[in-house]
Amino acid sequence: MDMDLQLQDFSVEAIVSKLDELKKMFEQDICGPLLEKAKQVVKESEEFEQEKARHRDPKASMEDIVKLDIGGKFFDITRRDLCRVEDSRLAKIFNGDFKIMVAEKTQRTFLDRDYTHFHIIEAYLKQQDYESLLPTDPLDIKRLAHECEYYQLKELQEKVEAQKDVGKRK
């Protein structure tokens, strides 16, 4: 059907008829596929949530003491403290969404990371005085900043990197 209005037919009925035609085409060609795509996204989201629930650790509690082996050094910290910074890598690992593997020999969760500065990260997560523990040596600042970046602890990373300026003033 020709969608152009004929110059000689500008009657209200002709315009309404063409608008109805356009509406039907829009609903059929645009809305229909979008609605189908939306249904597909909802279905996939529901399937994802079901799959996630199958992997969730039903025994996980925020009060649990999590036993860590960070690069060979042992740390004990509550799940709540590990999850204190919600968008951090530690929170994503230990929030209970997934069962965590524990080494048979040590009964600890092993993270293959440098333990040297983890006590500062631990103090930060426990909301203890960590600022007095911050290094002033440029190499230590760089290493701790790298660990903060890995663990996605942006606020702590910024405080650590600010130590570069403190070290320069001394």
VEXVOZA-385740 format. One record per residue (C-alpha): residue in three letters; x, y, z. Coordinates in steps of 0.1 Angstrom, whole numbers, plus 5000, padded with zeros to 4 digits. Layout:
BEGIN
{'ALA', {X, Y, Z}}
...
//
This chain:
BEGIN
{'MET', {5000, 5000, 5000}}
{'ASP', {5013, 5035, 4991}}
{'MET', {5022, 5054, 5023}}
{'ASP', {5023, 5088, 5007}}
{'LEU', {4992, 5109, 5011}}
{'GLN', {4978, 5119, 4977}}
{'LEU', {4978, 5157, 4974}}
{'GLN', {4941, 5156, 4964}}
{'ASP', {4931, 5135, 4995}}
{'PHE', {4936, 5156, 5026}}
{'SER', {4903, 5146, 5042}}
{'VAL', {4903, 5138, 5079}}
{'GLU', {4892, 5103, 5072}}
{'ALA', {4921, 5097, 5049}}
{'ILE', {4946, 5110, 5074}}
{'VAL', {4931, 5090, 5102}}
{'SER', {4932, 5059, 5080}}
{'LYS', {4969, 5064, 5072}}
{'LEU', {4977, 5070, 5108}}
{'ASP', {4960, 5038, 5118}}
{'GLU', {4980, 5020, 5091}}
{'LEU', {5012, 5035, 5104}}
{'LYS', {5003, 5025, 5140}}
{'LYS', {4997, 4989, 5130}}
{'MET', {5030, 4988, 5111}}
{'PHE', {5048, 5003, 5141}}
{'GLU', {5032, 4978, 5165}}
{'GLN', {5040, 4949, 5142}}
{'ASP', {5075, 4958, 5130}}
{'ILE', {5089, 4976, 5161}}
{'CYS', {5069, 4967, 5192}}
{'GLY', {5065, 4930, 5185}}
{'PRO', {5102, 4923, 5182}}
{'LEU', {5110, 4945, 5212}}
{'LEU', {5084, 4927, 5233}}
{'GLU', {5098, 4893, 5223}}
{'LYS', {5134, 4904, 5231}}
{'ALA', {5122, 4917, 5265}}
{'LYS', {5106, 4883, 5272}}
{'GLN', {5138, 4866, 5263}}
{'VAL', {5159, 4888, 5286}}
{'VAL', {5135, 4882, 5315}}
{'LYS', {5137, 4844, 5309}}
{'GLU', {5175, 4845, 5307}}
{'SER', {5177, 4866, 5339}}
{'GLU', {5155, 4841, 5358}}
{'GLU', {5176, 4812, 5345}}
{'PHE', {5208, 4830, 5357}}
{'GLU', {5193, 4836, 5392}}
{'GLN', {5183, 4799, 5394}}
{'GLU', {5219, 4788, 5384}}
{'LYS', {5234, 4813, 5409}}
{'ALA', {5211, 4798, 5437}}
{'ARG', {5225, 4763, 5429}}
{'HIS', {5260, 4776, 5437}}
{'ARG', {5252, 4796, 5468}}
{'ASP', {5267, 4784, 5500}}
{'PRO', {5236, 4777, 5522}}
{'LYS', {5258, 4776, 5554}}
{'ALA', {5274, 4811, 5548}}
{'SER', {5268, 4836, 5575}}
{'MET', {5282, 4871, 5579}}
{'GLU', {5294, 4861, 5614}}
{'ASP', {5316, 4832, 5601}}
{'ILE', {5353, 4834, 5607}}
{'VAL', {5370, 4829, 5574}}
{'LYS', {5404, 4813, 5576}}
{'LEU', {5427, 4827, 5549}}
{'ASP', {5460, 4817, 5536}}
{'ILE', {5474, 4847, 5518}}
{'GLY', {5506, 4838, 5501}}
{'GLY', {5516, 4814, 5529}}
{'LYS', {5506, 4836, 5559}}
{'PHE', {5474, 4829, 5578}}
{'PHE', {5447, 4854, 5586}}
{'ASP', {5414, 4849, 5604}}
{'ILE', {5387, 4875, 5596}}
{'THR', {5349, 4876, 5597}}
{'ARG', {5330, 4873, 5565}}
{'ARG', {5313, 4906, 5574}}
{'ASP', {5346, 4924, 5574}}
{'LEU', {5357, 4908, 5541}}
{'CYS', {5324, 4920, 5526}}
{'ARG', {5325, 4955, 5542}}
{'VAL', {5334, 4971, 5508}}
{'GLU', {5305, 4958, 5487}}
{'ASP', {5320, 4962, 5453}}
{'SER', {5355, 4948, 5462}}
{'ARG', {5369, 4916, 5449}}
{'LEU', {5369, 4902, 5485}}
{'ALA', {5332, 4909, 5489}}
{'LYS', {5325, 4892, 5456}}
{'ILE', {5344, 4861, 5466}}
{'PHE', {5332, 4858, 5502}}
{'ASN', {5296, 4871, 5502}}
{'GLY', {5282, 4836, 5501}}
{'ASP', {5271, 4835, 5465}}
{'PHE', {5296, 4807, 5458}}
{'LYS', {5310, 4778, 5478}}
{'ILE', {5346, 4786, 5486}}
{'MET', {5372, 4759, 5482}}
{'VAL', {5393, 4752, 5513}}
{'ALA', {5427, 4735, 5512}}
{'GLU', {5425, 4701, 5527}}
{'LYS', {5457, 4703, 5546}}
{'THR', {5453, 4738, 5561}}
{'GLN', {5415, 4741, 5561}}
{'ARG', {5420, 4776, 5548}}
{'THR', {5411, 4795, 5516}}
{'PHE', {5442, 4801, 5497}}
{'LEU', {5447, 4834, 5478}}
{'ASP', {5479, 4835, 5458}}
{'ARG', {5488, 4871, 5467}}
{'ASP', {5516, 4889, 5485}}
{'TYR', {5509, 4888, 5522}}
{'THR', {5534, 4915, 5531}}
{'HIS', {5508, 4943, 5534}}
{'PHE', {5476, 4923, 5539}}
{'HIS', {5476, 4932, 5576}}
{'ILE', {5470, 4968, 5565}}
{'ILE', {5441, 4957, 5543}}
{'GLU', {5427, 4936, 5572}}
{'ALA', {5429, 4966, 5596}}
{'TYR', {5411, 4988, 5570}}
{'LEU', {5383, 4962, 5565}}
{'LYS', {5380, 4958, 5603}}
{'GLN', {5377, 4996, 5605}}
{'GLN', {5407, 4997, 5628}}
{'ASP', {5435, 5023, 5628}}
{'TYR', {5452, 5014, 5595}}
{'GLU', {5465, 5048, 5587}}
{'SER', {5494, 5045, 5612}}
{'LEU', {5504, 5013, 5594}}
{'LEU', {5506, 5029, 5559}}
{'PRO', {5541, 5026, 5544}}
{'THR', {5562, 5056, 5535}}
{'ASP', {5588, 5038, 5514}}
{'PRO', {5580, 5043, 5477}}
{'LEU', {5584, 5007, 5468}}
{'ASP', {5561, 4995, 5497}}
{'ILE', {5535, 5022, 5487}}
{'LYS', {5536, 5009, 5451}}
{'ARG', {5532, 4973, 5463}}
{'LEU', {5503, 4980, 5487}}
{'ALA', {5486, 5002, 5460}}
{'HIS', {5489, 4972, 5436}}
{'GLU', {5472, 4949, 5462}}
{'CYS', {5445, 4974, 5468}}
{'GLU', {5439, 4976, 5431}}
{'TYR', {5437, 4938, 5429}}
{'TYR', {5412, 4936, 5457}}
{'GLN', {5393, 4966, 5443}}
{'LEU', {5396, 4987, 5474}}
{'LYS', {5395, 5020, 5457}}
{'GLU', {5392, 5042, 5488}}
{'LEU', {5422, 5025, 5505}}
{'GLN', {5442, 5026, 5472}}
{'GLU', {5437, 5064, 5471}}
{'LYS', {5449, 5068, 5507}}
{'VAL', {5479, 5046, 5500}}
{'GLU', {5488, 5065, 5468}}
{'ALA', {5485, 5098, 5488}}
{'GLN', {5513, 5085, 5509}}
{'LYS', {5537, 5092, 5480}}
{'ASP', {5532, 5129, 5487}}
{'VAL', {5537, 5124, 5524}}
{'GLY', {5570, 5106, 5517}}
{'LYS', {5582, 5135, 5495}}
{'ARG', {5575, 5161, 5521}}
{'LYS', {5597, 5143, 5547}}
//
